[in-house]
């Protein structure tokens, strides 16, 4: 990490609409250098035991050699100048569908799991960022490049019922 470079996740707000939910994530660049943060959700998971919706704005979970890595599109990037703030807006549908892996099912076949974000009591957001712009090199694996580029992370948990971030 470069000297005097840091992004702080200052606030998260959730708004309910007829067609789903809107999350507004406020980031503050406390350093002097311009920072470049993921601005698109790359993975959403729901943990029913803890009622936590995990939203990853990073590609740490993607296998470099997996089938997804060859077809992964570049994320939207939010540029935040030094000593300023920026906002990421994410829209979530009322229900999300996830294809379960064969080893997660009782039949061994693929099944669809329906996730309802409104059941979440906590929302955990993890955002990857860098102090240099991302430049895609078509000769290299995109996931490997993104992981090497976004080496810094910020993560916070938002308590939905109390409207508080921790």
Secondary structure, 3 states (H helix, E strand, C coil): CCCCCCEEEEEEEEEEECCEEEEEEEEEECCCCCEEEECCCCEEEEECCCCEEEEEECCCCCCCCCHHHHHCCCCCEEEECCCCEEEEEEEEECCEEEEECHHHCCCCCCEEEEECHHHCCEEEEEEEEECCCCCCCCCCCHHHHHHHHCCEEEEEEEECCCCEEC
